[in-house]
Amino acid sequence: MGKADADGPGLPDLPPEWGRVVVPDDASALAAEAEQVRRELRTQVVSRSRWWRPPTVPVLVLLVAVIATVAGLVTVTWPRAGRGTPEPTTAGPEPTPAQFNGRALPALDLVDAEQSPVPLRGLLPAVVLLVDGCACPHRVTEAAAAAPVGVTVVTVAGQSPRAAPAGSNAHALGDPAGGLRAFLHLPARPDTATALLADRTGRIVLVVPEVGSIADYQRELAALAG
């Protein structure tokens, strides 16, 4: 049998709107009320949890990717102090033939008819006729006739040597890599040959871009024997 506690001694005053509170003798009599209170609490917790749910793993990955992309764009497009438009670089003027006088002949390996390497500096002193633009047999013949004893006449073509005119005794070589033309900065021209004279020390004496006749280098050629 329960008894009213609201009016009993030793209990704190309860709000009058609660009415008369009866405390049962057996606590099990409150089981139904306790279950109802638990249901109401669970309902409130579930309602509040619907306001926020932790994102799933794919959503987190997508979020990180978006943040990284935006950060990268900001880094690239953000103006930096001291950044300006780079000035275009301009190549210097090509060397003239006269500027090669006195320079050392490069240590190039050319090839013979069997594609065996032949060191160019091993043929010095020499007059080198670049005949990759034309065979120019008459230029080879007159160079061989004017060359003093001990001076080698060398013809240099492209991938493979051009056959030297009969009786000229010229060394016909090829320059597959184009190293000699690249060194001189002189492109091959049709119907003309280029002459290069180097003494026994490997020093370039004269460069004639387009040989018109033996007179263009005959004096320097004679001096190579000294």
C-alpha positions as CSV (number, residue, x, y, z in Angstrom):
1,M,0.0,0.0,0.0
2,G,1.6,3.2,-1.1
3,K,1.5,6.4,1.0
4,A,1.6,10.0,0.1
5,D,5.1,11.5,0.4
6,A,4.3,15.0,-0.7
7,D,2.8,15.7,2.7
8,G,5.0,13.4,4.7
9,P,7.7,14.6,7.0
10,G,11.3,14.7,5.9
11,L,10.7,15.3,2.1
12,P,11.4,18.5,0.3
13,D,8.5,20.6,-0.8
14,L,7.3,19.6,-4.3
15,P,5.7,21.9,-6.8
16,P,1.9,22.0,-6.2
17,E,1.2,21.5,-9.9
18,W,2.6,18.0,-9.6
19,G,-0.4,17.1,-7.5
20,R,-0.3,14.4,-4.9
21,V,2.7,12.1,-5.3
22,V,2.3,8.5,-4.0
23,V,5.4,6.4,-3.5
24,P,4.5,2.7,-3.7
25,D,5.9,0.2,-1.2
26,D,7.1,-2.1,-4.0
27,A,9.5,-0.5,-6.6
28,S,8.4,-3.0,-9.3
29,A,5.1,-1.2,-9.5
30,L,6.9,1.6,-11.3
31,A,8.3,-0.7,-14.1
32,A,5.7,0.5,-16.6
33,E,6.3,4.2,-15.9
34,A,10.1,3.6,-16.1
35,E,9.8,1.9,-19.5
36,Q,7.7,4.7,-20.8
37,V,10.3,7.2,-19.6
38,R,13.1,5.3,-21.3
39,R,11.2,5.2,-24.6
40,E,10.7,8.9,-24.5
41,L,14.4,9.5,-23.9
42,R,15.4,7.2,-26.8
43,T,13.0,9.0,-29.1
44,Q,14.6,12.4,-28.1
45,V,18.1,11.0,-28.7
46,V,17.2,9.6,-32.1
47,S,15.5,12.9,-33.1
48,R,18.6,14.9,-32.2
49,S,21.0,12.5,-33.9
50,R,19.2,13.1,-37.2
51,W,20.5,16.6,-37.3
52,W,24.1,15.4,-37.9
53,R,25.6,12.1,-39.2
54,P,29.3,11.5,-39.6
55,P,30.3,11.4,-43.4
56,T,31.1,8.1,-44.9
57,V,34.6,7.2,-46.2
58,P,33.9,8.1,-49.9
59,V,32.6,11.4,-48.9
60,L,35.7,12.2,-46.8
61,V,37.9,11.2,-49.8
62,L,36.0,13.5,-52.1
63,L,36.1,16.3,-49.6
64,V,39.9,16.0,-49.3
65,A,40.4,15.9,-53.1
66,V,38.3,19.0,-53.5
67,I,40.3,20.9,-50.8
68,A,43.6,19.8,-52.4
69,T,42.5,20.9,-55.8
70,V,41.4,24.3,-54.6
71,A,44.6,24.8,-52.7
72,G,46.7,23.9,-55.8
73,L,44.8,26.4,-57.9
74,V,45.3,29.1,-55.4
75,T,49.0,28.4,-55.2
76,V,49.4,28.6,-59.0
77,T,47.3,31.6,-59.6
78,W,48.3,33.6,-56.5
79,P,50.4,36.6,-57.5
80,R,53.9,36.4,-56.2
81,A,56.2,39.3,-55.4
82,G,59.0,39.7,-57.9
83,R,57.4,37.5,-60.5
84,G,57.4,39.1,-63.9
85,T,57.3,38.1,-67.5
86,P,60.6,36.5,-68.5
87,E,62.5,38.3,-71.1
88,P,63.0,36.3,-74.3
89,T,66.5,35.1,-74.9
90,T,68.1,36.0,-78.2
91,A,70.8,34.0,-79.8
92,G,74.1,35.8,-80.4
93,P,75.3,36.6,-83.9
94,E,76.8,33.7,-85.9
95,P,80.6,33.8,-86.1
96,T,82.1,35.1,-89.3
97,P,84.7,33.0,-91.2
98,A,87.4,35.5,-90.2
99,Q,86.6,34.8,-86.5
100,F,87.8,31.2,-86.9
101,N,91.3,32.3,-87.9
102,G,93.7,31.2,-85.1
103,R,91.2,28.9,-83.4
104,A,91.9,25.2,-82.8
105,L,90.5,22.7,-85.2
106,P,88.1,20.4,-83.3
107,A,89.2,16.9,-82.6
108,L,86.7,15.2,-84.9
109,D,86.6,11.6,-86.0
110,L,85.4,11.3,-89.6
111,V,84.9,8.0,-91.5
112,D,86.5,6.5,-94.6
113,A,84.8,4.4,-97.3
114,E,84.7,1.4,-94.9
115,Q,83.1,3.6,-92.2
116,S,86.2,3.3,-90.1
117,P,87.0,6.3,-87.9
118,V,89.7,8.7,-89.1
119,P,90.9,11.5,-86.8
120,L,90.9,14.7,-88.7
121,R,93.7,16.2,-86.7
122,G,95.9,13.2,-87.7
123,L,96.0,14.6,-91.3
124,L,97.5,18.0,-90.5
125,P,98.6,20.2,-92.1
126,A,95.7,20.1,-94.4
127,V,93.3,21.9,-96.7
128,V,89.8,20.5,-96.1
129,L,87.2,20.9,-98.8
130,L,83.6,20.4,-97.7
131,V,81.9,18.9,-100.7
132,D,78.6,17.9,-99.1
133,G,76.9,20.5,-101.3
134,C,78.4,19.4,-104.5
135,A,81.1,17.0,-105.7
136,C,83.0,19.9,-107.3
137,P,85.8,17.7,-108.8
138,H,87.5,20.6,-110.4
139,R,87.9,22.3,-107.0
140,V,89.5,19.1,-105.6
141,T,91.8,18.8,-108.6
142,E,93.1,22.3,-108.4
143,A,93.6,22.1,-104.7
144,A,95.6,18.9,-105.1
145,A,97.7,20.5,-107.8
146,A,98.5,23.6,-105.7
147,A,99.1,21.8,-102.4
148,P,102.8,21.7,-101.4
149,V,104.5,18.5,-100.4
150,G,103.5,17.5,-96.9
151,V,100.1,19.2,-97.0
152,T,97.1,16.8,-97.1
153,V,94.1,17.5,-99.3
154,V,90.9,16.2,-97.6
155,T,87.4,16.1,-99.0
156,V,84.5,15.8,-96.5
157,A,81.1,14.8,-97.6
158,G,78.0,13.8,-95.6
159,Q,77.1,10.2,-94.6
160,S,79.7,8.6,-96.8
161,P,82.8,9.9,-98.7
162,R,82.6,11.1,-102.2
163,A,85.1,9.4,-104.5
164,A,88.1,11.8,-105.1
165,P,89.0,12.6,-108.7
166,A,91.5,10.3,-110.3
167,G,95.1,11.5,-109.8
168,S,94.2,14.0,-107.0
169,N,95.5,11.8,-104.2
170,A,92.9,13.4,-101.9
171,H,91.7,11.7,-98.7
172,A,87.9,11.2,-99.2
173,L,86.1,11.1,-95.9
174,G,82.5,11.4,-94.6
175,D,81.0,13.3,-91.7
176,P,77.8,11.5,-90.7
177,A,77.3,13.6,-87.6
178,G,77.8,16.9,-89.4
179,G,80.3,17.9,-86.8
180,L,82.5,20.1,-89.0
181,R,79.6,22.0,-90.5
182,A,78.1,22.5,-87.0
183,F,81.5,23.9,-85.8
184,L,81.7,26.3,-88.7
185,H,78.0,27.4,-88.6
186,L,78.1,27.2,-92.4
187,P,75.3,25.3,-94.1
188,A,76.1,23.3,-97.3
189,R,75.3,25.2,-100.5
190,P,74.6,23.6,-103.9
191,D,77.3,23.9,-106.6
192,T,79.9,25.2,-104.2
193,A,82.5,23.9,-101.8
194,T,83.8,25.3,-98.5
195,A,87.6,25.4,-97.8
196,L,89.2,25.2,-94.4
197,L,93.0,25.4,-93.9
198,A,94.8,24.3,-90.7
199,D,98.5,24.1,-90.0
200,R,100.4,21.3,-88.4
201,T,99.6,22.5,-84.8
202,G,95.8,22.3,-85.5
203,R,95.4,26.1,-85.8
204,I,92.9,27.3,-88.3
205,V,94.5,29.6,-90.9
206,L,91.6,30.4,-93.2
207,V,88.0,29.5,-93.8
208,V,86.5,30.2,-97.3
209,P,82.7,29.7,-97.2
210,E,82.2,29.5,-100.9
211,V,85.3,28.7,-103.0
212,G,85.3,30.5,-106.4
213,S,88.8,29.4,-107.4
214,I,92.1,28.3,-106.0
215,A,93.1,32.0,-105.8
216,D,90.8,32.4,-102.8
217,Y,93.3,30.5,-100.6
218,Q,96.4,29.7,-102.7
219,R,98.7,32.0,-100.7
220,E,97.6,30.5,-97.4
221,L,97.8,27.0,-98.8
222,A,101.5,27.5,-99.8
223,A,102.3,28.8,-96.3
224,L,101.1,25.6,-94.7
225,A,104.3,23.8,-95.7
226,G,106.4,26.1,-93.6
